[in-house]
Amino acid sequence: MDYMLKEIQQQPVIIPKTVKKNFNIIKKICDKIKTYDIRFIEFVARGSSDNACMFGKYFLEYMYGIPTGLMAPSLFSLYNEKTNLKNVLVFGVSQSGQTPEILEVLKKSKKCGAYTIGITNNPKSEIVNIADDVICLNAGKEQAVPATKTYTAQLAIFYIIGFVLAEKFKMLDNFVAKVPKFINEIINRKEEIKFIAQQYRFARDLVVLGRGLNISTAMETALKLKETCYVKAEALSASDFLHGPIAMVGQDLPVIIYAPKDPTFQHLFDTAKRLKNEFNTEMLIISTEKEITKFTNNKVLIPKKVEPLFSPIVYIVVGQLFAYYLAKSKNINPDNPRGLKKVTIG
């Protein structure tokens, strides 16, 4: 079995382990956040970790009401930006804990007055020596180059932080009790997803749409398709998609849509309807709602019991499996994409 598939299948075990190992650590960190009178939260990362940070940005602002943003690493690493970061929290997220640019941004953020937190899967990495506090994913070594289990472990960390900051401990208990089961149900449908993925083996281009909490899901799916399948996949907010990019759509440009039943659903429904009626677009729709899947033959119906708030960490497993099986159908080794290494320099 390929490492990528093996690590996808480890996720239902890793997520509760990540919560159990980190709850007390995160509780102390959240107490500090409140004591330090944090007024703004920033995130810095690259690759899949950056997509996890996009989720963290939405989720923490939604749960706790503090403004959030994604940092531009180059301003610190190349342009020597000096910003007043007093009362600012900076999350530096790096699976390896060794990405030089992220380490440099954390160092400079501390000098600028920020409270810094590192999130990594490597407790012996350099990020441990730099950040004020560190959270370890405890996901075990990831052998495949494409991140899967470390991505969902990063999401789990942000779920814990958001629930603890907002003092929504019952929601955290609900998360731990349900999410591993939901993910396991998706994994048990891998043959269904494999069948769908094989239909896209000749696709060179794809668009992946999400919105709100699931823009991160679209971004991570697109990255997985790029790195494992060598497909030019573009992730877009469904709202941004209508402001220009929809013009490139035709029958030869498939679209993947993540559409949980949350406040973004009606807009995604209207987008899918328009794609079908005006362009006869080939779509793969992932949703709990049958009403939106009527616009396509290719769909993954998620059980209705999956709460919309948990959709980013559940729905992405569909994207991971889709990318894995698409790579296999193209006779590409998903574990070792060309030109990539586990630790990226630059």
BALUMLUM-195983 format. One line per 3 residues: number of its first residue (from 1); their letters; for each residue x, z, y of C-alpha. Coordinates in steps of 0.25 Angstrom, whole numbers. Layout:
REM residues N
NUM> A> X/Z/Y | ...
***
This chain:
REM residues 346
1> MDY> 0/0/0 | 5/-3/14 | 9/8/23
4> MLK> -1/4/33 | -13/5/24 | -8/18/18
7> EIQ> -7/24/32 | -21/19/36 | -26/26/24
10> QQP> -19/39/27 | -26/41/40 | -38/49/35
13> VII> -28/60/30 | -19/59/42 | -29/61/53
16> PKT> -34/75/49 | -20/79/46 | -16/75/60
19> VKK> -27/83/66 | -24/96/57 | -9/95/60
22> NFN> -11/93/75 | -23/101/80 | -16/114/84
25> IIK> -5/106/91 | -15/98/98 | -23/110/102
28> KIC> -11/116/109 | -8/103/116 | -22/102/121
31> DKI> -21/116/126 | -8/112/134 | -16/99/139
34> KTY> -26/108/145 | -16/118/150 | -8/108/157
37> DIR> -20/102/165 | -18/88/160 | -25/78/169
40> FIE> -21/65/162 | -16/60/148 | -7/49/146
43> FVA> -3/42/133 | 9/34/129 | 12/26/116
46> RGS> 14/13/111 | 8/5/99 | -2/12/91
49> SDN> 1/25/97 | -3/18/111 | -17/14/104
52> ACM> -19/29/100 | -16/33/114 | -27/24/119
55> FGK> -36/32/110 | -30/45/115 | -32/40/130
58> YFL> -47/37/127 | -50/49/118 | -43/60/126
61> EYM> -50/56/139 | -63/55/132 | -62/69/126
64> YGI> -55/77/137 | -58/69/150 | -43/68/154
67> PTG> -39/54/160 | -29/47/150 | -20/35/151
70> LMA> -10/27/143 | 4/27/149 | 12/15/151
73> PSL> 25/19/144 | 33/8/151 | 31/15/165
76> FSL> 39/26/159 | 49/19/150 | 52/7/158
79> YNE> 48/10/173 | 52/24/173 | 38/28/179
82> KTN> 38/43/184 | 23/48/184 | 18/61/188
85> LKN> 13/66/174 | 9/80/178 | -3/85/171
88> VLV> -2/73/162 | -2/73/147 | 6/61/140
91> FGV> 4/58/125 | 16/50/119 | 11/44/106
94> SQS> 21/38/96 | 19/38/81 | 35/38/79
97> GQT> 37/47/91 | 49/39/94 | 45/27/103
100> PEI> 55/28/114 | 45/23/125 | 35/34/122
103> LEV> 46/45/122 | 51/40/135 | 37/41/141
106> LKK> 35/55/136 | 48/60/142 | 45/54/155
109> SKK> 31/59/155 | 36/73/153 | 46/72/165
112> CGA> 34/67/173 | 26/80/170 | 17/76/158
115> YTI> 14/84/146 | 18/75/134 | 13/75/120
118> GIT> 19/66/109 | 11/61/97 | 19/56/86
121> NNP> 19/55/71 | 34/59/70 | 36/74/73
124> KSE> 52/72/73 | 51/60/83 | 57/61/98
127> IVN> 43/62/104 | 43/77/99 | 55/80/108
130> IAD> 49/73/120 | 34/77/121 | 29/90/125
133> DVI> 20/91/113 | 19/83/101 | 8/79/91
136> CLN> 12/74/77 | 3/64/70 | 6/70/56
139> AGK> 2/56/51 | 14/54/41 | 25/43/42
142> EQA> 18/30/45 | 25/19/37 | 18/7/42
145> VPA> 22/2/56 | 8/0/61 | 2/14/65
148> TKT> -11/18/57 | -11/33/53 | -2/37/66
151> YTA> -12/30/75 | -24/37/69 | -16/50/69
154> QLA> -13/48/84 | -28/46/86 | -31/59/79
157> IFY> -21/66/88 | -29/61/100 | -42/65/94
160> IIG> -37/79/92 | -32/80/106 | -45/75/112
163> FVL> -54/84/104 | -45/96/106 | -44/94/121
166> AEK> -59/92/122 | -61/104/113 | -69/96/103
169> FKM> -64/102/91 | -77/99/83 | -74/84/86
172> LDN> -60/86/80 | -65/92/68 | -75/81/66
175> FVA> -63/71/68 | -55/77/57 | -67/78/48
178> KVP> -72/64/50 | -61/54/54 | -53/54/41
181> KFI> -65/51/33 | -69/40/43 | -55/34/42
184> NEI> -55/35/27 | -69/28/26 | -62/16/34
187> INR> -50/16/25 | -59/15/13 | -65/2/19
190> KEE> -52/-5/19 | -56/-16/10 | -67/-19/19
193> IKF> -57/-20/31 | -47/-28/23 | -58/-38/20
196> IAQ> -61/-39/35 | -46/-40/39 | -43/-51/30
199> QYR> -53/-60/37 | -44/-59/50 | -31/-63/43
202> FAR> -30/-76/51 | -33/-69/64 | -22/-70/74
205> DLV> -29/-63/86 | -39/-52/87 | -46/-44/97
208> VLG> -49/-29/95 | -59/-22/104 | -62/-8/106
211> RGL> -66/1/117 | -65/15/122 | -59/24/111
214> NIS> -57/12/102 | -49/4/111 | -38/11/104
217> TAM> -43/6/91 | -43/-8/96 | -29/-7/101
220> ETA> -24/-1/88 | -31/-11/79 | -25/-23/88
223> LKL> -11/-17/86 | -13/-15/71 | -17/-30/71
226> KET> -5/-34/79 | 5/-27/71 | 0/-28/57
229> CYV> -6/-42/57 | 1/-49/69 | -13/-52/75
232> KAE> -14/-53/90 | -24/-42/92 | -29/-38/105
235> ALS> -36/-25/108 | -46/-24/119 | -56/-15/125
238> ASD> -69/-22/123 | -72/-20/137 | -59/-27/141
241> FLH> -61/-38/131 | -73/-43/139 | -65/-44/152
244> GPI> -57/-56/148 | -52/-56/133 | -66/-59/127
247> AMV> -63/-74/132 | -52/-76/121 | -62/-72/110
250> GQD> -67/-83/100 | -70/-85/86 | -55/-85/83
253> LPV> -52/-71/89 | -58/-59/81 | -62/-46/87
256> IIY> -61/-32/82 | -71/-22/88 | -71/-7/87
259> APK> -85/-3/90 | -88/12/88 | -102/17/92
262> DPT> -97/24/105 | -99/21/120 | -91/8/118
265> FQH> -100/2/107 | -110/-6/115 | -99/-13/123
268> LFD> -92/-17/110 | -106/-21/104 | -108/-30/115
271> TAK> -94/-36/114 | -96/-39/99 | -109/-45/102
274> RLK> -103/-54/113 | -91/-58/104 | -101/-62/93
277> NEF> -111/-69/101 | -102/-77/111 | -89/-79/103
280> NTE> -93/-77/88 | -81/-68/87 | -76/-63/74
283> MLI> -76/-48/75 | -73/-36/67 | -81/-24/72
286> IST> -78/-10/68 | -90/-1/71 | -100/9/66
289> EKE> -111/1/72 | -117/-11/64 | -124/-17/76
292> ITK> -110/-21/81 | -105/-26/68 | -116/-37/67
295> FTN> -108/-46/76 | -97/-48/65 | -95/-49/50
298> NKV> -83/-41/51 | -85/-26/53 | -81/-12/49
301> LIP> -93/-3/50 | -88/11/53 | -97/23/48
304> KKV> -106/28/59 | -101/42/56 | -88/38/63
307> EPL> -90/44/77 | -86/35/88 | -76/45/93
310> FSP> -68/44/80 | -69/29/80 | -55/26/85
313> IVY> -48/33/73 | -58/28/63 | -59/13/68
316> IVV> -44/11/69 | -43/12/54 | -51/-1/53
319> GQL> -41/-7/62 | -30/-2/54 | -35/-7/41
322> FAY> -39/-21/47 | -25/-23/52 | -19/-19/39
325> YLA> -27/-28/31 | -26/-39/40 | -11/-38/40
328> KSK> -12/-38/24 | -20/-51/25 | -10/-58/33
331> NIN> 1/-53/23 | 8/-45/34 | 14/-31/30
334> PDN> 6/-21/39 | 17/-10/37 | 28/-18/44
337> PRG> 24/-27/55 | 34/-36/60 | 42/-32/72
340> LKK> 37/-17/72 | 43/-4/68 | 37/10/68
343> VTI> 44/15/80 | 44/5/91 | 55/5/102
346> G> 51/-2/115
***
